[in-house]
């Protein structure tokens, strides 16, 4: 191959190097049996048999390293924890929580029920409407009866 490069560089100036009998061979892999079509991990796409185009959450020559935060505020990736009455798992730096029934969660569930049945936005709007009606009635009474 080095000899081919030397010969191509020293071709006579009068001759067109493209029409010369000597040419440079293709240096890439041309035999499909030699291409490693499984060179990538984690869903990466193999390019030219040796390079990988990785999905955005993976990196490395063979997409072997995951690009994720190592933990969720101290909870390692993949670990489960109990948080109040929730069962949570750290997945790629995000804590995903699911409602679960635990023996020591009865009081918390009761507090949640009280909050959901207590004064919410709908009740505040009802009180506001009643207050407006009261003011209108008071103004109407004063205008009608002169008090």
C-alpha positions in Angstrom: 0.0 0.0 0.0 2.8 2.4 0.8 4.3 1.6 -2.6 1.0 2.5 -4.3 0.9 5.8 -2.5 4.5 6.5 -3.6 3.8 5.6 -7.2 0.7 7.8 -7.3 2.5 10.8 -5.9 5.4 10.4 -8.4 3.2 9.9 -11.5 4.5 11.8 -14.6 3.0 15.3 -14.8 1.9 14.9 -18.3 -0.4 11.9 -17.5 -3.8 12.2 -15.9 -3.5 10.3 -12.6 -7.2 9.3 -13.0 -6.4 7.4 -16.2 -3.3 5.8 -14.9 -3.2 2.1 -14.7 -2.1 2.3 -11.1 -4.7 3.5 -8.6 -5.0 3.5 -4.8 -7.0 0.7 -3.4 -10.0 1.4 -1.2 -8.7 1.2 2.4 -12.0 0.5 4.1 -13.6 -2.8 4.8 -15.3 -4.1 1.7 -16.0 -7.7 2.5 -19.4 -7.8 4.3 -18.3 -11.0 6.1 -15.6 -8.8 7.9 -18.1 -6.1 9.0 -19.1 -6.5 12.6 -22.8 -5.7 12.5 -23.2 -6.2 16.3 -20.5 -3.8 17.3 -22.9 -1.6 19.4 -24.7 -2.2 22.6 -27.9 -0.7 24.0 -29.6 -0.1 20.7 -26.7 1.7 19.0 -26.4 1.7 15.2 -23.2 0.1 13.9 -21.4 2.4 11.3 -18.7 1.0 9.1 -18.4 -2.1 11.2 -16.4 -0.4 14.0 -18.1 2.9 15.1 -21.4 3.3 16.9 -24.2 5.9 16.6 -25.6 5.8 20.1 -29.1 6.6 21.4 -29.1 9.9 23.4 -29.0 8.2 26.8 -25.8 6.2 26.0 -22.2 7.0 25.2 -18.9 5.3 24.5 -17.3 3.7 21.5 -19.8 0.8 21.7 -22.6 2.7 23.5 -21.6 0.8 26.7 -22.0 3.7 29.2 -25.3 5.2 30.2 -25.6 9.0 30.4 -27.8 9.2 33.5 -27.4 10.9 36.8 -25.9 8.4 39.2 -28.7 8.8 41.7 -31.9 10.5 42.7 -30.7 12.8 45.6 -28.7 9.9 47.1 -31.0 7.0 46.0 -28.9 4.9 43.6 -30.3 4.2 40.1 -32.7 1.2 40.2 -33.2 1.2 44.0 -36.7 1.2 45.6 -37.5 3.2 48.7 -40.6 3.9 50.9 -41.5 7.5 51.1 -44.4 8.1 53.5 -47.1 5.8 51.9 -45.5 5.7 48.5 -43.2 3.2 47.0 -40.6 5.0 44.9 -37.9 3.8 42.4 -35.0 5.8 41.0 -35.0 5.5 37.2 -32.4 7.5 35.3 -32.1 10.2 37.9 -35.9 10.6 38.3 -37.8 9.3 41.3 -41.0 7.6 40.2 -43.5 7.0 43.0 -46.6 4.7 43.3 -49.3 4.6 46.0 -49.0 1.6 48.2 -50.7 0.3 51.3 -48.3 0.0 54.3 -49.3 -0.9 57.9 -48.0 2.4 59.3 -49.7 4.6 56.7 -53.2 4.7 58.2 -52.8 8.1 59.8 -51.3 9.6 56.7 -54.2 8.3 54.6 -56.7 9.8 57.0 -54.9 13.2 56.8 -55.1 12.9 53.0 -58.8 12.2 53.2 -59.4 15.2 55.4 -57.4 17.5 53.0 -59.4 16.2 50.0 -62.7 16.7 51.8 -61.8 20.1 53.3 -61.9 23.5 51.8 -60.7 23.4 48.2 -60.9 25.9 45.4 -64.5 24.9 44.6 -65.6 25.7 48.2 -63.8 29.0 48.1 -65.6 30.0 44.9 -68.9 29.1 46.5 -68.2 31.3 49.6 -67.1 34.1 47.2 -70.4 33.9 45.3 -72.4 33.9 48.5 -70.5 37.0 49.7 -71.3 38.8 46.4 -75.0 37.9 46.7 -75.0 39.1 50.3 -73.5 42.5 49.3 -76.0 42.9 46.4 -78.9 42.1 48.7 -77.6 44.6 51.3 -77.3 47.3 48.7 -80.8 46.6 47.3 -82.3 46.7 50.8 -80.7 50.0 51.5 -82.0 51.5 48.2 -85.5 50.0 48.7 -86.1 50.8 52.3 -83.8 53.8 52.8 -81.7 52.4 55.6 
